[in-house]
């Protein structure tokens, strides 16, 4: 069996096309997801009739949260779909849903034109995008890991986070470009629709690209062997240990990632006292450098194993998180602040660069996409999605340092998992070379 599977191994050209198709689609998905947040200030008045800007933003933020809550459902439904119908089919459906959601936001008339149908259509668009982004993680992580080849699996799968971060940066760049080329009145009136049309157009291109991708050997072999069907009952009945492992190893990593990336911009303004412009510049530069680190760490994991990188993140995160945040809270020097944020992101790289491949290597092929996607989405929603709320709640309660402790404790819990689990690079359930 092994010989026959290896004889049909994809060529380097096929693998390169697969990496491009999987990772660029991931970039477009995350661009569309972040474009909503980046342009909320401009489109909120069109969908929510209120003289109070804060009320409008809260309504838009509530719909953003609805999309976030849909991610576990998307992970479940799309994970099962990718396991039963193929990684290629899952990737194609995922980007199609994101395309539809973006275009719907772009073309929907405002409240003054169609009344309550406007916010209802916005909710529908975010539901589609939430389903899409929830399914994208499992499908793309599984596809990249299975197509990469045994000796470069860590390197190639790291591009999932490269493109995740790139999507966020592209959304910010589109915002800055439109702010530079359009007047405030033009952006308010119609310019805010442009990024959603851009996202929809890019998604169409990726849809075409993904339709031409090769299916993975792992999926083809699982189908030929008549493996059990993927499903929630199959996952929790026959793979409970792996499912819990994914949730716990994700918990510390995802909260650290959100703390140093999404929440950090607000922390630098509200706590450190830096200007919004300076905080945005620090956030953009450090995220760009962080993005470049991912394939370097991924390649390192192919040489020394996955476990040392995860343990390194766990130990350094547990030891350094409190000092980094405590020092950031008192610094007024942008350079020092940038270096401290970068130090935190370097530590987090031990998790982000290889988390996708580690999860994929834990599960057999017939349930791999669901096994990667669902427990990750649950942990991401519980810990990553709430990180900013928890941080601000502690600050409002006058005990901001409790957030530093909270992040440290969650990293420590994940560290216990890293120490106890086997190195998936050496004991991978992805059988193909």
N, C-alpha and C positions, 0 to 999 in steps of 0.2 A: 504493500500500500504506500509506504513512504517513498519508495523509488518512483512509483507511477506519479505521485503528486509532485515530486521534485522535477520529474521530466517535463511537466507542464508548467514549470515556474515562469512567471512573467519576465520579459526581457527588461533591460535597463531603461529602454525607451518607454515601455509600458508603465514601469514603476514611476518614472519621472512624470508622465502624463497623469498618472493616478495621484501623485503628490500635489501636482498643480491643481487638478480638478477638485481634490478634497480640500486643500487649504485655501484656495482663492474663494471657493464657495463659502467657507467658514468666515472669511474676511467680509464678504458681502452681507452675510447673515448678521454679523455683529455690527457692521456699519448701520444697517437698517434699524437694529435694536437701539443703538445709541443715538441715532438721528432724532428719535422721538424726544429724548431727554434734552438734547442740545437745542432744539427749536421750540420747546414748550412755551417759552416767553412770547413767541410770535404767533403761534396758532391757537393758544388757549382762548383768547377773546372771541375767536370765530365759532367755537363750539359750545361755549358756556356763557350764557347771558347774565352778566353781573358787572356792576360798577366797581366791585372790589377785586383788584388784581390778585390778592392773596387767595381769595375764594376760587378764582379761575385756575390758579396754579395748583391749588389743592385738589380740585376736580380732575385736572389733567394728571396729577400725580397718583390719584386714586386709580385711574384707568391704567397707568403704568404698572401699578402694583397688581392689578388684575392679570395683566400679561405675565408678570413674574410668577403669580400663583398657578398659572396654566402650565408652567414648565414641567413640573412632575407628571402632569397628565400627558403632556406631549412626549416626555421621556418614556412613559409606559406604552402609549399607543404606537409611537413611531419606533420604539425599540423592538416591540413585537413585530411590527411591519418589516423592519430591516432584517430581523432574524428569519422571518418566514418567506419573504419575497426577494431578499438580496440587499446587500449594502448599497449597491448602485441605485436600486429602486428607492431605498430610504433616503439617500442623499438627494435624489431628483425630486421626490415629493416634498422634502423639507424646504428646498429653495423655491419650489413653486408656491408653497404656502406663504413664505416670506415675501415673495414678489407680489402676490395678490394683496397681502396686508398693506404693503407700502403704497401700491398704486391706489388702493381704496382710500387711504388717508389723503393722498395727493389730489384726488378728483372729487372728494366729498364736498358739496356746498356747505356754507356756514349755517348757523342756527337761524339767522335772519331770513334765509331762503327756504329751508325745509323744516325748520322747527326742531322738535325733539329727535327727529330722525338723524340729525347731525351727530350728536353725542352717541347715539345708539350705534351708528355706523362706525364711529371711532372705537367703541368698545369691541365691535365685531372684528375690526382690523387688528386690534391688539390681542384678541383671543387667537386669531390665526398666527400672529407673530410669536405669541407665547408657545403655542403648540409646536411651531417650527423650530424655535431656538432650543426648546426642550429636547426635541428629537435630534437636532443637529449634532449635539455633543456626542451622544452615543454612536450615531451612525458614522460621523467623521473620525472619531477616536478609533473605532473598530476598523474602519476601512484603511486609515493610514497605518495602523499597527500591523494589519494583516498583509498589506501590500509592500511594506518597507523592506522586508528581508531580514533574516535573523541578526546579521551583524551590524545593521544600521537602523534597527527599529527605534531605538531611543532618539537618534538624531532626527529621523523623518517625522516621527510622531510629535516631536517638540514644536513643529510648525503649526500645530493647532493653536497653541497659545501665542505664537508669533502673530498669526492672523487675527486672533481674538483682540489682542492689543492694537494691532494695526487698524482694525475696524473702528475702534474708539478714536484713534488719532485721526483717521480720515474724516470722521464725522465732525471733529473739532476743526479740522482744516477747511472743510466745506463751509462751516459756519463763519470762520474768519474771512474766507474769500468773498462770501456773499455780503458780509458786513462792510468789506472794503470796496465792493463794486456797486452795491445798491444803497439807496437812501433808506433811512429808517422807515419812512412811509411806504416805500416799495416792498420792503421786507415784511412789514405788517400786513399789507394788502394782499400780496400774491407771492412774494419771493420765498416765503417759508415752504411753499409747495415744491420748490425745485429739488431739494435734497431727497424727497420721497420719490420723485420721478427718476432721479439719478439711481436711487437704490433699486427701483423696479426694473429699469433698463439693464443695470448690471446683473440683476438676478436672472433676467431672460438669457443673457450671454452665458452665465454659469449653468443654467438649466440645459442649454444646448451642449455645453462642454461635458457636463456630467452624464448626459445620455450616451455619450461616446466612450465612457470609461469601461474598462474590463472589470468583470466580477472577480472577487477574490477566490483563491483556491480553498480557503477555509470554508466559505459558505457552500461552494460547489461540492466539496467532499462531504460536508455534513448532510446535504440533501441526498447525495448518492448513497450514504450509509443508512438513510432512514432514521435519523436522530429524532428524539422527542420534539414536539412542537414547543416553541418558545411561548411563555405566558407567565402571568404573575404567580399562579399556583406552583408551576414548575420551578420558578425562581426561589420562592421562600421555602418550598418543601425540600428540594434537592440541593440548594446552594445557599442555605441560611448563613453559614460562616463567612463565605465570600461576600455576600450582600452586606452583612454587618461590618466587615472589614473595609469595604469601599466607603460606607457612611462615616466610619470613625477616622479613616486616614484622610478623608476629604474635609472633615470638620475644622481641624486646625489650619489646614492649608488655605481653605477658602476664606475663612475669617481674616487670616493674615493678609491675603491678597486684597480683599476689599478694604482693609484698614489702611494699607499702604498705597492704594491706588485710588479707588472711588472716594473714600472718606477723607483722604489726606488733604485734598484741596480745601475743603471746609475747615479742617483742623488748623491748617496754616493761617487761615484768616481769623477764625473765631477764637483760637487759643494762643497761637504764636503772635498774632497781631500784625501779620504781613498784609500787604495790599492784595486785592483780588487779582490784579494783573501779575504781580510777582508770584503769587501762589499758582496761577495758571501756567506761568512759564516754567516753574519748578516741576509741576505736574507733567507737563508735556515733555520736557527734556528727560526726566527720569524714566518716564514710561517708554520713551524711544530707546534709551540705553537698555532698559529692562527687556524690551522686545528682542534686541540683538543678542542678549545673553542666553536666550532659550535654546537655540541649536547648539551652542557651545557646551552647555550643561548636558543636553540630550546626548551629544556625541561622547561626552565623558562617561555617561552611564553605560554606553556600549562597551567601554573599556574596563571599567572598575565595578560595574553592577549598579542596579537601581537603589539598593538598600543603603549604601554609604551616603548617597545624596540626600535621601529622605531623613536619615538619622542626623546628618549635618544640619538640615533645616530645623529638625526638631530640637536639637541641643542648642544651636545658636539662637533660634527663635525664643526658646524658653529663657535663655540667659540674657539676651539683648533687648527684647521687646520693651520691657519697662524702662531701662536706661535711655533707649532711643526716643521713646515718646516723652519721657520726663525732660530730657534735654531739649527736644524740639519745642516743648511748651514754653521754654524760657528764652530761646534764642531769637535775636532780631536780625541776625546776619543771614541774608539769602543764600550765600555760598555754603555756610555751615548747615543750614536747613536742607539744602539740596543734597549735600554729602550724606547727611543722616538718613534722609528718605531713600537715597540710593543704597545705603548700607542695608536698610530693611528689605529693599527689593532684591538685592543680591542674595540675602538669606532665603527669601521666599522662592527664589529660582530653584532651589533644591526640591521644591514640591511642584511648582507649575510646569517645569520643563519636562517632567516624566510622569505626571499623575495619570495622563490618558493611557499611556502604554502599560503602566503598572496594573491598572484596572482591567484592561483588555487581556492581559496575560493571566489573569486570575480565573477566567471563565472558559468553558468549552465553546466551540464555534456556534452550536445550535441556539445558545441563549446569550451570546456575548454582547450583542448590542443592547439588549434590555438590561443585562447585568451591569454594564458600564453606566448606562444612562439613568436608570431609575433611582438607585441609592445615591448617586452623585447629585441628582436634581433635588432629592429630598434634603440632603445635607446642605446643599447650596442655598436652598430656600430658607431652611431653619437657621443657618449660621451666617452665610455670606449675605443673603438678602436682608437680614435684620441687623447687620453689623453697624450701619450708620445710625439706625434708630436707637440701638442700645447705647452707642457712644454719646449721642446727643441727650438721651435720657439721663445718663450718669452725669453729664455736664450740667444739665438743668437742675439736677438734685444736689449739685455742689460737691460731688465726689468723682470728678473726672478720672482720677487715678485708678478707680475701680475698673474702668474699661481696659487699662493696660494690664491689670491683673487677670481680667476675664480672657483677653486674647492669649496671655501667657498660659493660663490653665488649659485652654482648648488645644493649644499647640502641644502641651505636655501630654494630654490624653492621646493625641495622634502619635506622639513619639513612642508611647508604650506599644501601640500597634506596629509601628515601624520596626521596633526592636524584636518583637515576637514573631512577625511574619517572615516567611521565606523570601529570598531574593527572587523576584519574579523573572528577572533576566536570565537566571540560571535554571529556573524551574517553570518556564513558560508553558501554558497550555495552547499557545499558538504553535502548531506542529511544523508548519511549512518553513522551508529555508528561504 
